[in-house]
Amino acid sequence: FKEFTKTIFADGGSLPLREQISQASEIRRYIFTGLTKCLFDCAAFDSTPEKTLAEILEDDKAVLKWLRPPVDQLPIFYAGRPYNPDFVAETETKKYLLETKERKAIAEGDVLAKAKAAIKWCEAASKADKQKPWEYKLIPDDAVIRTNDFKFTISQAVTVA
């Protein structure tokens, strides 16, 4: 992956990953640091559940590495447009594309279209990458809880038919 850019305030625009934000709506203003398993030394998030999932990925021993794919650098397309899942993560046995969405938005056509495209991508990637299979997980935002581990969190993913 190529590097990514994000504009933040020079003073106070960077926070440690585990720093709590008083207003969830302000999360896009920050870049978060202190990452050890991420392929980048910092990450930006669009929502609190994304940040919480990053904390789970950082802390769980089962997760070897993870990243937030930079925009338009993962070749997944749906309806002629690119789709960027929230995370790529790797364990000893699998590689994952992870997406967290508001539970009420999961049934929306656009979310399902992206999920189906990601599932097809994972099938193709698993055939091309003989080391580990790829799997897509669409996780409701209310299932991303800081005290849960990675295995339990992904077990809460919805089934996409």
C-alpha positions, 0 to 999 in steps of 0.5 A, a space after each residue: 500500500 502507498 502512504 495516505 494523507 490526512 489534514 489535521 490541526 498541528 496542535 491537538 490533532 494527534 491523539 493516542 489510540 486509547 484516548 477517549 473523545 468527549 464527542 463522537 462526532 469529532 473523531 474525524 478531526 484526529 489521527 491516532 498514534 501508538 499503533 504496534 500491529 498496524 502496518 502504518 504508525 497512525 490511523 484515522 477513523 470515521 466512527 467510534 466503533 472503527 476506533 474501538 475495533 482498532 483497539 481490539 485488533 491492537 490488543 488481541 494476541 490472535 491478531 498478527 497485523 492489521 491496517 486501514 486500507 488507504 482509499 482506492 488501494 484495494 481493488 474491490 469494485 461494486 456497481 462500477 465504483 471502488 469499495 474500501 473496507 474499514 480494515 484488513 487483519 491477519 491471524 495465524 490462520 486467516 486474512 480478513 476484510 472487516 467492515 463495521 456498520 450501524 445495525 440499521 444500515 446493514 440491510 441497505 442495498 448499498 451496504 449489501 452490494 459492497 459486502 457481496 463484492 467483498 465476499 467475491 474478492 475474498 473468494 478470488 484472493 483465497 484462490 490466488 493466495 494459497 497461504 491463508 484464506 480470506 474472509 469478509 466480516 460485516 460487523 454491526 456497530 453495537 457488537 464492537 465492544 472494547 471488552 470483547 476479543 477479536 474472535 468473539 467480535 467477528 462471531 457477531 458478524 451478520 451473514 450476507 446472502 
